[in-house]
Amino acid sequence: MHADDDSTKMHRFFAGITEQTFQAKLGVPDTDLIDYLTGLLTRFIHSDMVFKVRSLTGKPLTEVADMLIEAEARIGQAKQSVHQHVGDFLLFWSGVYPESLTRMQKADRKDHLLNYWVVGKQAYSKASELSAEEHSDQEAELLHKLSHEFELCAYGLGEVRREWERRDQEGDSPQIILM
């Protein structure tokens, strides 16, 4: 099967589950939000997208503290993009794989004292402000919504994961592996 076919199949799979979860189960009929979360899940299948923020030397940044430092070193659209990625990164891990947060915040890591939910909300808020400066009102509004609905989105993504695992056990889903 062609890689584009796999990507389309995964997008349709996530779109169906995300729409069903947010609209029917949680009563959230916001199509922009659902589309954004579907895109997030589809993008983050690829580990290079999860760890797309890089240092000046090209090394992928794996800790949020380092990503925030990198965001503040950038200007304009690049700064907005890193803040948005921090929000996406934290929403993904908080919602889809919350069990990994303990490992990500071990005492020997820079992220040890960060409250990921607060930082995720702040990152989306900052990205929203920066997006508004660039005159992208629709994107700014969506990022603002992600900031204010971070907990709901994380919970919903957890429900999406439970549904895809249920379907996986029944042999009803494509294989989901981080690439």
Salt bridges, closest charged atoms under 4 A:
ASP4 OD2 - HIS2 ND1 3.90
ASP30 OD2 - LYS145 NZ 2.53
ASP66 OD1 - LYS110 NZ 2.78
GLU70 OE2 - ARG74 NE 3.03
GLU72 OE1 - LYS79 NZ 3.21
GLU72 OE2 - HIS83 NE2 2.95
ASP88 OD2 - ARG43 NH2 3.10
GLU99 OE2 - ARG161 NH1 2.88
GLU151 OE2 - LYS121 NZ 3.12
GLU159 OE1 - LYS25 NZ 2.63
GLU159 OE2 - ARG162 NH2 2.72
GLU163 OE2 - ARG166 NH2 2.50
GLU163 OE2 - ARG167 NE 2.81
GLU165 OE2 - ARG161 NE 2.84
GLU170 OE2 - ARG166 NH1 2.77
